[in-house]
């Protein structure tokens, strides 16, 4: 069985990793869609699609996770056409895993099997919360895999998030 998981991964965190491992306990293969791939250098989307893919790849390599393909898919601004748009950009899949009720509804309406995922520590393992902590100087590194901390240090990710939040990015 091949599964699909969609996220923005701004940044990739331990909640994402836990979900990926859970899915791969049920599925043979996983397609990860880096959504909103056209967005970057904005408060809600500070990292480019290429940077997000790199974060994911580094973590999966470090964790020894295999059976994953990663695709970048831009938004199209039309919820009803979105499932078809995604399907045009990725290989065929059998089931969609999502904790997002809109994604669940849209893919179910498109005839795909959808399995809800329970998000772990949702208030902490949240890109919004992690970016907020970055801007305020609070501890955030424990919420993401070590490979992400290292990568964000390499690309000066925290500095970028702070500049964007202040409107100077």
C-alpha positions in Angstrom: 0.0 0.0 0.0 1.2 3.5 -0.9 0.2 6.3 1.4 0.2 10.1 1.0 0.9 12.8 3.6 0.6 16.5 2.9 2.2 19.3 5.0 4.0 22.6 4.9 6.8 21.5 7.2 7.6 25.1 8.3 9.8 23.7 9.9 9.8 19.8 10.0 9.3 18.8 13.6 9.2 15.7 15.9 5.4 15.5 15.4 5.9 15.1 11.7 8.5 12.4 12.3 6.2 10.5 14.6 3.4 10.6 12.1 5.7 9.4 9.3 6.9 6.5 11.4 3.3 5.6 12.3 2.2 5.6 8.6 5.2 3.5 7.6 4.1 1.0 10.2 0.9 0.5 8.2 2.0 1.3 4.6 4.8 -0.1 2.4 5.6 3.3 0.8 4.9 7.0 1.7 4.6 10.0 -0.6 5.3 13.2 1.3 3.9 16.3 -0.3 5.6 19.6 0.6 2.6 21.8 0.1 2.5 25.5 -0.6 5.8 24.9 -2.4 5.7 28.3 -4.1 5.8 30.2 -0.8 9.0 31.3 1.0 10.5 34.2 2.9 7.2 35.0 4.6 6.2 35.0 8.3 4.0 31.9 7.8 6.3 30.3 5.2 9.9 31.3 5.9 11.6 28.3 4.3 11.7 27.5 0.6 10.3 24.1 -0.7 13.9 23.1 -1.4 14.9 23.8 2.2 11.9 21.9 3.6 12.7 18.9 1.4 16.3 19.0 2.6 15.1 19.1 6.3 13.0 16.1 5.7 15.7 14.2 3.8 18.3 14.8 6.5 16.0 13.6 9.2 14.9 10.5 7.3 18.5 9.6 6.5 19.6 10.1 10.1 16.6 8.0 11.4 17.2 5.3 8.7 13.7 5.8 7.4 13.2 4.3 3.9 10.3 3.9 1.5 9.6 7.6 1.2 9.4 9.9 -1.9 9.1 13.6 -1.5 7.3 16.0 -3.9 6.8 19.7 -4.0 3.3 20.8 -4.9 2.2 24.5 -5.2 -1.1 25.8 -4.1 -3.7 26.5 -6.7 -6.2 28.5 -4.7 -9.1 26.2 -5.4 -10.0 23.7 -2.7 -12.2 21.6 -4.9 -9.6 21.1 -7.6 -6.7 20.6 -5.1 -6.9 16.7 -4.8 -6.7 16.4 -8.6 -3.9 18.9 -8.7 -2.0 16.8 -6.1 -2.7 13.6 -8.0 -1.2 15.2 -11.2 2.1 15.8 -9.4 2.7 12.6 -7.5 2.6 8.8 -8.3 -0.6 6.9 -7.6 -1.5 6.2 -4.0 -4.0 4.2 -2.1 -4.7 6.2 1.1 -4.3 9.8 2.4 -3.3 10.3 6.0 -4.1 13.7 7.5 -4.9 15.4 10.7 -6.5 18.3 8.7 -10.3 18.1 8.4 -10.3 20.1 5.1 -7.7 17.7 3.5 -9.7 14.8 4.8 -13.0 16.1 3.3 -11.5 17.1 0.0 -9.7 13.8 -0.7 -12.7 11.8 0.5 -14.9 13.7 -1.9 -12.4 12.9 -4.6 -12.9 9.2 -3.9 -9.7 8.5 -2.0 -9.6 6.5 1.3 -8.7 8.9 4.1 -7.3 7.9 7.5 -7.3 10.5 10.2 -4.1 10.8 12.2 -3.9 12.0 15.8 -1.5 14.8 16.1 1.0 14.4 18.9 1.5 17.3 21.4 -0.2 19.5 18.8 0.3 22.7 20.8 4.1 22.2 21.0 4.7 20.3 17.8 3.4 23.1 15.6 5.4 25.1 13.0 3.6 28.2 14.2 4.6 27.6 17.8 8.2 26.7 16.9 8.5 29.9 14.8 7.0 31.9 17.6 9.6 30.5 20.0 12.4 31.3 17.5 11.3 35.0 17.4 11.0 35.3 21.2 14.2 33.5 22.0 12.4 30.7 23.8 13.8 27.2 23.6 12.6 25.4 20.5 15.4 23.0 19.5 13.9 20.1 21.6 10.7 20.2 19.3 12.6 19.4 16.1 15.0 16.5 15.3 18.7 17.4 15.8 19.2 17.2 12.0 16.8 20.1 11.6 18.5 22.2 14.3 21.8 21.7 12.5 20.4 22.5 9.1 18.6 25.7 10.3 21.8 26.8 11.9 23.6 26.3 8.5 21.0 28.4 6.6 20.6 31.0 9.4 17.0 30.0 9.7 16.3 31.5 13.1 17.7 34.8 12.0 15.5 34.7 8.9 12.4 33.9 11.0 13.2 36.8 13.3 13.7 39.3 10.4 10.5 38.2 8.8 8.5 38.6 12.0 10.0 42.1 12.4 9.2 43.0 8.8 12.8 43.4 7.9 13.3 40.2 5.9 
